[in-house]
Amino acid sequence: MTNISRRTFGKLALGATALAAPMGFVRNSWAVDKEIQIGIWGGSQGEFVKKEIIPVFEKDFGCRVIAEEGFTLANVGKMRATKDNPKFSVMFIDDVAIPICKSEGLIEQLPAGDMPAMANLYPKFGFDGWATALAISVGSMFHNTSVTPPDSYADLWKPEYAGKLKLVSPKNTPSVFFLIVAAAVKSGKPFAEAQYLIDDSFDKVAELKPNIMNLFDNGPQAANEVAQGQADIGLLELSKYVYPYTAKGAPVTMSFPKEGSFAGNNCQVLVKGGPNRDVAVAFMNRMLEQKTQKEFSEFALTAPPVSGIEFSPETLKYLAYPLAEMDKRGLFTPDWEFINAKRSAWTEKMNGIFAV
């Protein structure tokens, strides 16, 4: 028998292991050289994803992520157009479109077992396993800081606000929030019930017309105009378009009437049959990791959908976080499946009232 020292045997054993599994020491080797295409938001949020999140993910996994910017309805259209031969693997959309994507078979349920970051996801932002939120804004009024905002939405119908309000355009999602507010003011019901009474509330919508200075399409521009004193109050818009101006010292901020406010949920979905599903799932998991969420929330001034993140007091001034703070502000998510079926008719009625 050949005599082999313990040291020599150890070296031979290590070499044999390396030969048997040459990739065993390469982290995420299964993803190397794979490619996915994702649809993301435009604007500053999209730029942050492209410059700060994607490059780190590509480095960690040795893969390539191609990002194409677009808004919710355009991204849904891209999934429809490529349904038979999917081009995208992950798509960023707002929660309003989740029921549409689900009913048309454009997305698949998320494999929670392959997404460990979902363990920290607040259940209300899991959408029955069909999506996850990525960023939560608050939909409410915004006002010039020289003005004392009303405690109730109902006060906005008073003559003292004649010609002093800016109203979101009917073609923008927050216009649905306004319709729910009008139905709540007329009926005295909470938002959860009032949303089903919108058809009977357009007389209340019309009563607000004398108080509307103009309609706005662009949230950031409207926030800037209110800051300049062109109007006292704007309704309704998402905090992510207002607070960046507040943080820079502009005289504009959000206010939260006693009836509550709305959740503006930017979300991610897994495209059904999309290329390299394993990389897509890993990317969606990365978007939910606490480190990623903290950095993104601090940049965008939006609340994360996951628990356990610590923010500075300065940042928390602009976030409805944690969950207890969301509940305190009465963040309400509408029944989009019900609303989507009626929204076109409602938009037409609003256009008629405000002569858009």
C-alpha positions in Angstrom: 0.0 0.0 0.0 1.3 3.4 -0.9 1.8 5.7 2.1 0.1 9.1 1.7 0.5 11.8 4.3 -2.6 13.4 5.8 -1.6 16.8 4.3 -1.1 15.2 0.8 -4.5 13.4 1.1 -6.2 16.7 1.9 -4.8 18.4 -1.1 -5.8 15.5 -3.4 -9.3 15.4 -1.9 -9.8 19.2 -2.4 -8.6 18.9 -6.0 -11.0 16.0 -6.7 -13.9 18.1 -5.3 -13.1 21.0 -7.5 -12.9 18.8 -10.6 -16.2 17.1 -9.7 -18.0 20.4 -9.3 -16.1 23.2 -11.0 -19.0 25.7 -10.7 -19.8 24.8 -7.1 -18.0 27.9 -5.8 -19.6 30.3 -8.2 -22.5 32.1 -6.7 -25.7 32.0 -8.8 -23.9 30.2 -11.6 -27.2 28.9 -13.0 -28.1 32.5 -14.1 -24.8 33.2 -15.9 -25.3 34.6 -19.5 -29.1 34.4 -19.3 -31.1 37.4 -20.3 -34.5 38.8 -19.4 -36.5 41.8 -20.6 -38.6 43.8 -18.2 -41.0 46.6 -18.4 -40.5 49.3 -15.8 -41.8 52.8 -15.0 -40.6 55.9 -16.7 -39.4 59.0 -15.0 -37.1 59.3 -12.0 -38.3 56.0 -10.5 -37.4 54.1 -13.7 -34.0 55.8 -13.8 -33.3 54.6 -10.3 -34.1 51.0 -11.2 -31.9 51.2 -14.3 -28.9 52.9 -12.6 -29.0 51.5 -9.1 -30.8 48.2 -8.9 -30.3 46.4 -12.3 -26.5 46.8 -12.5 -26.0 45.3 -9.1 -28.4 42.4 -9.9 -26.6 41.7 -13.2 -23.3 41.6 -11.4 -24.5 39.3 -8.7 -26.1 36.8 -11.1 -23.9 37.2 -14.2 -27.0 37.8 -16.3 -28.4 40.6 -18.4 -31.5 42.6 -17.8 -33.0 44.8 -20.5 -35.4 47.4 -19.2 -38.0 49.2 -21.3 -39.9 52.1 -19.9 -43.6 52.5 -20.1 -46.8 53.3 -18.2 -49.3 50.8 -17.0 -51.7 50.6 -19.9 -48.8 50.6 -22.4 -47.2 47.7 -20.5 -50.4 45.8 -20.5 -50.6 46.3 -24.2 -47.1 45.0 -24.7 -48.1 41.8 -22.8 -51.2 41.4 -25.0 -49.3 41.9 -28.2 -46.7 39.2 -27.3 -49.0 36.8 -25.5 -48.4 34.0 -28.0 -44.7 34.5 -27.9 -43.8 36.4 -24.7 -41.0 38.8 -25.0 -41.1 40.2 -21.4 -40.5 38.3 -18.2 -41.4 40.8 -15.6 -43.7 43.8 -15.9 -44.2 46.8 -13.6 -47.8 47.9 -13.5 -50.2 49.7 -11.1 -52.7 47.6 -9.1 -55.6 48.8 -11.3 -54.4 46.5 -14.1 -53.8 43.3 -12.0 -57.4 42.0 -12.5 -57.1 42.7 -16.3 -53.9 40.8 -16.6 -55.2 38.0 -14.5 -58.5 37.6 -16.5 -56.7 37.7 -19.8 -54.1 35.1 -18.8 -51.1 37.5 -19.2 -49.5 36.7 -15.9 -49.0 33.8 -13.5 -49.1 33.3 -9.8 -45.9 34.0 -8.0 -43.8 31.1 -6.7 -43.6 32.3 -3.1 -41.3 29.3 -2.2 -38.7 30.7 -4.6 -39.0 34.3 -3.4 -37.8 34.3 0.2 -38.1 38.1 0.4 -41.9 37.6 0.3 -41.7 36.4 3.9 -41.6 40.1 4.9 -44.4 41.2 2.5 -47.4 42.7 4.2 -50.3 40.4 3.1 -52.5 43.3 1.8 -49.8 44.0 -0.8 -49.7 40.4 -2.1 -52.8 40.5 -4.3 -53.7 36.9 -3.7 -50.4 35.7 -5.0 -50.7 37.4 -8.5 -48.5 40.4 -7.9 -46.6 42.3 -5.2 -46.5 46.0 -4.5 -43.1 47.7 -4.9 -43.9 51.2 -3.8 -46.9 52.7 -2.0 -47.9 56.3 -2.4 -50.8 58.1 -0.6 -53.6 59.5 -2.8 -55.1 62.6 -1.2 -55.3 66.4 -1.4 -52.3 68.6 -1.7 -52.3 72.3 -0.8 -50.2 75.4 -0.6 -48.8 75.7 2.9 -50.2 79.2 3.3 -53.7 77.6 3.2 -55.3 75.7 6.0 -56.7 72.6 4.4 -60.2 71.4 5.3 -60.7 68.5 7.8 -63.3 66.9 5.5 -63.6 66.5 1.8 -67.2 67.7 2.1 -65.9 71.2 2.8 -64.5 71.5 -0.7 -68.1 72.0 -2.0 -68.5 75.2 0.0 -68.7 78.5 -1.9 -65.5 79.8 -0.2 -63.5 77.5 -2.5 -65.0 78.9 -5.7 -62.3 78.8 -8.4 -59.6 77.8 -6.0 -59.2 74.0 -6.7 -57.4 72.0 -9.3 -58.9 68.6 -10.2 -57.2 65.6 -11.7 -58.1 64.7 -15.3 -60.7 62.0 -15.8 -58.1 60.0 -17.8 -55.8 59.7 -14.8 -56.3 56.9 -12.2 -56.7 59.3 -9.2 -59.9 60.5 -10.9 -61.4 57.3 -9.6 -60.4 58.3 -6.1 -62.2 61.6 -6.6 -65.4 59.8 -7.8 -65.3 57.7 -4.6 -64.9 60.8 -2.5 -67.9 62.4 -4.2 -70.0 59.3 -3.6 -68.8 59.2 0.1 -69.7 62.9 0.6 -73.2 62.4 -0.9 -74.0 59.1 0.8 -72.2 59.6 4.1 -70.8 56.1 3.6 -67.1 55.0 4.0 -65.0 54.6 0.9 -65.4 50.8 0.9 -69.2 51.2 0.4 -69.2 54.5 -1.5 -67.3 53.0 -4.4 -70.3 51.0 -5.4 -72.5 54.2 -5.4 -70.6 56.2 -7.9 -73.3 55.8 -10.6 -75.7 57.7 -8.4 -73.3 60.4 -7.4 -72.6 62.4 -10.6 -75.0 65.1 -9.5 -72.5 65.7 -6.6 -69.6 65.7 -9.0 -71.3 68.4 -11.1 -71.9 70.5 -8.0 -68.2 70.9 -7.5 -67.7 72.5 -11.0 -67.9 76.2 -9.8 -65.0 75.5 -7.4 -62.7 74.0 -10.1 -60.2 76.4 -11.6 -58.9 73.8 -14.1 -58.1 70.1 -14.6 -54.5 68.7 -14.6 -52.9 65.8 -16.4 -49.4 66.1 -14.9 -49.1 65.6 -11.1 -45.7 67.1 -10.6 -46.6 70.2 -12.7 -49.8 70.6 -10.7 -47.9 70.4 -7.4 -45.5 73.0 -8.7 -48.4 75.3 -9.7 -50.1 75.0 -6.3 -46.7 75.8 -4.7 -46.6 78.9 -6.8 -50.0 79.9 -5.5 -51.9 79.4 -8.8 -54.5 77.4 -6.8 -55.1 76.7 -3.1 -55.7 73.0 -3.3 -55.3 70.1 -5.7 -57.3 66.9 -5.7 -56.5 64.1 -5.8 -52.9 63.1 -6.5 -50.3 60.7 -5.3 -47.8 61.8 -2.7 -44.8 60.6 -4.9 -45.5 63.6 -7.2 -45.9 66.1 -4.4 -43.4 65.3 -1.7 -40.3 65.7 -3.8 -41.2 69.4 -4.0 -42.0 69.5 -0.3 -38.6 68.0 0.5 -36.9 70.7 -1.6 -38.6 73.4 0.5 -41.4 74.4 -1.9 -44.6 75.6 -0.1 -46.8 72.6 -1.0 -47.6 69.5 0.9 -50.2 66.7 1.4 -53.2 66.7 3.7 -55.4 63.9 4.9 -59.1 64.5 5.5 -60.9 62.6 8.1 -62.6 60.3 5.6 -59.3 58.7 4.7 -57.0 58.5 1.7 -56.1 56.1 -1.0 -53.3 53.6 -1.7 -51.4 54.2 -4.9 -49.7 50.8 -5.5 -46.9 50.4 -8.0 -46.6 46.7 -8.5 -44.7 43.9 -10.3 -46.1 40.8 -12.1 -44.6 37.7 -13.6 -45.4 37.4 -17.3 -46.9 34.0 -18.1 -44.5 32.0 -20.3 -41.8 34.7 -20.2 -38.2 33.8 -21.1 -35.8 32.6 -18.3 -38.5 32.4 -15.6 -35.9 31.5 -13.0 -34.0 34.8 -13.5 -37.3 36.7 -13.6 -38.3 35.3 -10.2 -34.9 36.1 -8.8 -35.2 39.7 -10.0 -38.7 40.1 -8.5 -37.3 38.7 -5.2 -34.4 41.3 -5.4 -37.0 44.1 -5.8 -38.6 43.0 -2.5 -35.4 42.6 -0.5 -35.2 45.0 2.5 -32.0 46.6 1.3 -33.4 47.3 -2.1 -36.7 48.6 -0.7 -35.0 50.9 1.8 -32.8 52.5 -0.9 -35.7 52.8 -3.4 -38.1 54.2 -0.7 -35.6 56.8 0.4 -35.1 57.9 -3.2 -38.7 57.9 -4.4 -40.3 58.9 -1.0 -42.7 56.0 -1.3 -43.5 53.4 1.4 -42.2 49.9 1.0 -44.6 46.9 1.1 -42.3 44.9 3.3 -41.9 45.0 7.1 -38.7 45.5 9.2 -37.1 48.5 7.5 -35.7 51.4 9.6 -35.9 54.9 8.2 -34.7 58.2 9.6 -37.3 60.6 11.1 -36.7 62.9 8.2 -37.7 60.2 5.6 -40.6 59.0 7.7 -42.2 62.5 7.3 -43.0 61.5 3.8 -43.9 57.8 4.1 -47.0 56.1 5.3 -44.9 53.4 7.1 -45.0 51.0 8.8 -48.4 49.3 8.4 -49.8 51.0 11.5 -49.2 54.4 9.8 -50.9 53.2 6.7 -53.9 52.2 8.8 -53.8 55.6 10.6 -54.1 57.4 7.3 -57.0 55.2 6.2 -55.2 54.0 3.1 -58.0 52.4 0.9 -57.5 50.3 -2.2 -60.5 50.3 -4.5 -62.2 47.2 -5.9 -60.5 47.6 -9.3 -62.3 44.6 -10.8 -65.6 46.3 -10.2 -64.4 49.7 -11.2 -62.6 48.7 -14.4 -65.9 47.4 -15.9 -67.4 50.9 -15.4 -64.6 53.3 -15.8 -65.0 54.1 -19.5 -68.6 55.2 -18.9 -67.6 57.2 -15.8 -64.8 58.9 -17.7 -67.3 60.0 -20.4 -69.6 61.4 -17.8 -66.8 63.4 -16.2 -65.7 64.7 -19.5 -69.2 65.9 -20.2 -69.5 67.7 -16.8 -66.1 69.4 -17.0 -66.2 69.9 -20.8 -62.7 68.4 -21.3 
